[in-house]
Amino acid sequence: LNLNNAHTLNVAVSFSTALILCSRSFKYGMFDATTQMSYIPLDVESKVKGKAAIDVLGSRLGKSGASLVQQGLVLIFGDILSAAPA
């Protein structure tokens, strides 16, 4: 893939933008709605406490896990550019 060519770079950026838009649309349209549906059978107090705990812990654990994976890849491959997919 020759990214020195302006046309190739434009196509790559456009394709990447479309992928991000599709993934975010799917996340907000499907994933967020289904996670909210899982709280329906709970009483009000359990909903509030459960949502807060899961949102905080899930977010922090997800970010921590992703950074651990990234650090592991850097340790294995030597630097971030070598760890990135080709």
N, C-alpha and C positions, 0 to 999 in steps of 0.2 A: 504494500500500500504506500504509494508515493504521496505524502502530504505536502510536498513542496509545490505541487500544482494547485492553483487557486480553485479550479473547478472541483477537484477531488476533495479538497478541504471543505468546500461549501456543501457538497453532498454528504460528507461525513458529519458535519455539524447539524445539517437538516435532519438526517436520519436519527442522530442521537437525541435531538430535541423532540422528535416525534415519539421515540421510545420512552423518554421521560414523561411526556404528557400522557401517554397511554398507561404507563405504570401508575402514575399518581391518580389518574381517573379511576382505574380499577381499584386502587387502595381505598380511596374515599367512597366510591360507589358500592363496593362489595364488602371489603374487609371490615371497615369501620361499622357498617350497618349490622353485620353479623355478630361482631363483638358486643354491640349494644343489645342485641336480641338475647344474648346469653344471660343478661341481668333481669329479664322480664319476670321469671318466676320468684325472684327474691323479694323480701319485704323492703320497705323504704330505707331503713337503717342499714341493712346489709348491702343494698345497692350502693349507697353513698360510700360506706367504708370499703367495700370490695373494689369499686371503681378507683378510688384514690390509691389503694394499696397496689393494685395491678398496674395502674398507669405509671406510678412512680417507680415501682420495682422493675416492671417490664422495660421501661425506658432506660433505666440505669444499667440493668443487667445486659440489655441488648447492646448498648454502646460499649460497655466494658468488654463484652464478649467479642465484638467486632475489633476493638483495639488490640485485644490479646491475639486474635488471629493475625492481624496485620503485623504485630511485633514478631510473632512466630515466623511469618513469611520473610520478614527482614532478616531475622537471625539465620534462617535456613539459606536464603539466597544471597545475603551479603548487603544488599541495598534495595531500596523501594522500586527502582526501575527494573531490576532483574526479577523481582517478585511479581511485577505486573504481567498480566497475560499479553501475549504477543498479538 
